[in-house]
Amino acid sequence: MSRSAHPAGPRHADVLPEGHYTAPPTDLNALDSKVWAQTVTRTTDGVVSVGDIDVKKLAEEFGTPAYFIDEADFRARARAWRTAFGEDADVFYAGKAFLSRAVVRWLHEEGLNLDVCSGGELTTALSAGMPADRIAFHGNNKSTEEITEAISRGVGRIVLDSFQEIVRVAHIAQSLGKRQRVQIRVTVGVEAHTHEFIATAHEDQKFGIGLADGQAAEAVRRALALDGLELIGIHSHIGSQIFDMAGFEVAARRVVKLLAEIRDEHGVELPEIDLGGGLGIAYTSEDDPSEPHEIAKALHEIVTRECESAKLRTPRISVEPGRAIVGPTAFTLYEVGTIKPLDGLRTYVSVDGGMSDNIRTALYDAEYTVSLVSRVSEAEPMLVRVVGKHCESGDIVVRDAFLPADVAPGDLIAVPATGAYCRSMASNYNHALRPPVVAVRDGEARVIVRRETEEDLLRLDVG
Ligand code: LLP
């Protein structure tokens, strides 16, 4: 097992399941609706389109590489989460997955709240008109400036992540003459079945305050004693790209048990629990994510059942999906530059982006698929590795996939399900210019985050 292999299985570690891609798909021109945004389709001339605009036109107008986000799909997914959880719950979109001012407006219009984890995300949210009381502020080491800004602007809640922060937030709130609504983030001891770098509720990691050793109960004691804080609930986030509800079930049970202990010790029933985000999406046709209404139903049932048996009033539930809302709504469009067949191995297809616009393959051994989108092809399937233009061999966008054997320089290929943690984790490695994000809807395309320019690079480099 390699260093990053996860005991839960190699699915998100760097050991790929053997023979995972032995069989090419039956139809290379088909677009699996599981992994592509809702309005993506192949037009009669064989070119793929999104929001009624074909990718050749999009490439001409906006260049490549570029992320194209299907606005109607984003709104539909946001709405589906909102509707599934209903009026007795809150959905906080996790901005770290992808945040821009347009996205903030869409969320606002669709009735969602927002989870931010830095001053930058907070500024973006506020500048696009998200009401502060609908914002939750996260992070394991928020700076004094960030806490001060969050409290003075009136954020709805700050999620406390350490003993130092309990005192820090209380002190800053008091000095501003405020009482800040807070939750305490606990680590419930669940190992989510995911890559170890994105599993966050087992004990040996940096987030939250441990439940098992009584630390969380002590944190509650301290928070309740401080005038600057109004403790409204307990928060748990168990990891990312999770398909199995079992982890959430254990987490909910342990959080409710803590609520019962708090009632017994302090005579208060905390009114809210937050079960975090982490719901998985389909990156390939083999992934089978649940629908928001199934997730909502399962979570409501677990919490209601546990509260009934602990004789507690059912608290208001909140969740924080990021990837599950934005992930499937975007794809990255690349132009093929070079093609290098390696005899008996595979063919390397180099595109005009790479690890600077999608670090997830290199970092988590994430799996993606890829399709030829500027035309159809009847050529045989060919096993390819899609790589970028960066100066290192780990610069892989799609490790193993099939493209038609006649794929050629100048063709456009697209990688679906890149809406989450791609643009938000993009870098300037090798002084790459980060690609734009273009929103497409009903035949109209508009840039919502523009492409970086060389002037942008030079502006930061003060010489
Ligand atoms: N809430 C909290 C407190 C979180 O830490 C996160 C993600 C979320 C919600 C949203 O999780 P989601 O529903 O998007 O899975 N860069 C990694 C993912 C890191 C997630 C960090 N926290 C990736 O590309 O897979």
Residues whose N, C-alpha, C, O or C-beta is under 5 A from the ligand:
A	BS01	LLP	A94 A97 I198 H237 G239 S240 Q241 G276 G277 G278 L279 E320 P321 G322 R323 A324 R360 Y421
